[in-house]
Amino acid sequence: MRIALPLAQGKLCMHFGHCECFALIDVDPAAKVIEKRVDITAPAHQPGLLPPWLAGQGAEVIIAGGMGQRAQDLFAQQGIRVVVGAPAQSPEKLVSDYLAGSLVSGPNACDH
């Protein structure tokens, strides 16, 4: 499974579409372990671009601080599960918590 996280200054970016890069983290969900991390530069912000782009990168789950409802719908159309309201922590911490079922998500940091 591949989990994508939008980053700014090495931590989760609270505004999904305005991140610097994405951490793509490959995990073994059965063993609940991180296997590999690759960071890729985010493309220039364009409405509707990221869902097919991240699907093409193999993302199956997005962990985000905030994401608008339209973007969430577009990810769902790509078969990508979205988790919003995650705190600004390191990608590895967030993914480890997600795999353990202990990721605490708060309010969606984006309301559009």
C-alpha positions, 0 to 999 in steps of 0.5 A: 500500500502507498500512502501520500502526505503533503509536506511543508518544511518536513511536516504535514502541510495543513493546506493540501493544494499548497504543499512543497512536496509529497512523501510517498510511503510504501507500507506493509499493512499486514505487518504494519511497517513502513518499507520505503519513503520517496519524496517528490516535488508537487506540481504547480497548483491547478484545480483537479490536477492532484487526484489523477497525478497522485493516483498515477504515483500509486497512492491509495491513501492520502493523509492530510491536515485539510482538504476541500470537499470537492478535492475529497470527492475527486480523490474518491473517484480515483479510488483513493481514501482520504483522511483529513484533520491530521496534525502537523507531524512527521510523515513517519509518525502519522503513517505509523499511527494510521497503521496502528489505528491510533491516528487522531484526526481533528477538524478539517483545516480547509473549508472550501 
